[in-house]
Amino acid sequence: MSDLLSTVGALRRPRLLIRAARAGLAEYNRSRDLKRVMRVSDAPDPERALNALISEEARIEATRQAGDASYSFGRHIEVLIAMMAECRLLPAARQA
């Protein structure tokens, strides 16, 4: 778990992306949004979700840095919002 949090904490992204994700965090609804962002029918536990989201975000970031036309700013923000929200759930999931 601490590896996941340190991985997320070590991310360095443009300020605009982070600010947009933080703004969207207030409207995040795990049962609705996580399934859509991860493109799954059932939301996994926070640790598994965060692992998958980290991988997806790394792929999106590589696309952004390459200047690829398929880069989606909106998708990147959605994944960052989900990552931030799942990080908040990790300590609670470990105690349960």
C-alpha positions in Angstrom: 0.0 0.0 0.0 2.7 2.5 0.9 4.4 1.7 -2.5 1.2 2.8 -4.2 1.0 6.0 -2.3 4.7 6.8 -2.8 4.3 6.1 -6.6 1.3 8.5 -6.8 3.1 11.0 -4.6 6.1 11.0 -6.9 4.2 11.8 -10.0 5.1 15.2 -11.5 2.4 16.5 -13.9 1.6 19.9 -15.3 0.0 22.2 -12.7 -3.1 22.6 -14.9 -3.8 18.8 -14.9 -3.5 18.6 -11.2 -5.6 21.6 -10.5 -8.4 20.3 -12.8 -8.3 16.9 -11.1 -8.5 18.4 -7.7 -11.5 20.5 -8.8 -13.2 17.4 -10.1 -12.5 15.4 -7.0 -15.4 16.9 -5.1 -17.9 15.5 -7.7 -16.3 12.1 -7.9 -18.8 9.2 -7.2 -16.9 5.9 -6.9 -19.8 3.6 -7.8 -20.6 5.6 -10.9 -17.2 7.0 -12.1 -14.7 4.3 -11.3 -16.5 1.7 -13.5 -16.7 4.2 -16.4 -13.1 5.3 -16.1 -11.7 1.8 -15.7 -14.2 0.4 -18.3 -15.3 -2.4 -16.1 -18.7 -3.7 -14.9 -17.8 -4.0 -11.2 -15.5 -1.6 -9.3 -12.5 -3.5 -7.8 -11.1 -2.8 -4.3 -9.1 0.4 -4.0 -5.7 -1.2 -4.1 -6.4 -3.1 -7.3 -8.1 -0.1 -8.8 -5.2 2.2 -8.0 -2.7 -0.3 -9.6 -4.7 -0.3 -12.8 -5.2 3.5 -12.8 -1.4 4.1 -12.3 -0.7 1.9 -15.4 -3.4 3.7 -17.4 -2.2 7.1 -16.3 1.4 6.2 -17.3 0.2 5.2 -20.7 -1.7 8.5 -21.1 1.2 10.5 -19.9 3.5 8.9 -22.4 1.0 9.8 -25.1 0.9 13.4 -23.9 4.7 13.7 -23.8 5.0 12.2 -27.3 2.7 14.9 -28.6 0.5 12.2 -30.1 -2.8 13.5 -31.5 -4.7 10.7 -29.7 -4.0 12.3 -26.4 -7.2 13.2 -24.5 -6.9 15.9 -21.8 -10.4 15.0 -20.5 -9.5 11.3 -20.2 -6.2 12.2 -18.4 -8.1 14.3 -15.9 -10.7 11.5 -15.3 -7.9 9.0 -14.5 -6.1 11.5 -12.2 -9.4 12.2 -10.3 -10.0 8.5 -9.9 -6.4 8.0 -8.7 -6.7 10.7 -6.1 -10.0 9.4 -4.9 -8.7 5.8 -4.6 -5.6 7.0 -2.7 -8.0 8.5 -0.1 -9.7 5.1 0.3 -6.5 3.0 0.7 -6.0 3.5 4.5 -9.7 2.8 5.2 -9.6 -0.3 3.0 -6.6 -1.7 4.9 -8.3 -1.2 8.3 -11.5 -3.0 7.2 
